[in-house]
């Protein structure tokens, strides 16, 4: 939903079994995705190998406004839960 993100939010936001990724989204749109889907249903994505992976990382940190717990959810915890993986390296 790169260019259809508003349609994606309207159509899929109410569905509790749908998660979204943030690839190519600016911080303001990431905040909107968090508001619509909830922080537990938003996942990090960079669409690598296309482009640089640093801008989406920075966008997530900016969108999270210093909330490291929220950033960890987006970067790791949500995907680990969805894929039934352990997010802890130990």
ABEGO torsion letter per residue (X at the ends): XAAAAAAAAAAAAABAABBBBABGBBAAAAAAAAAAAEAAABBBBAGOABEBAAAAAAAAAAAAGGBAAAAAAAAAAAAAAAAGBBABAX
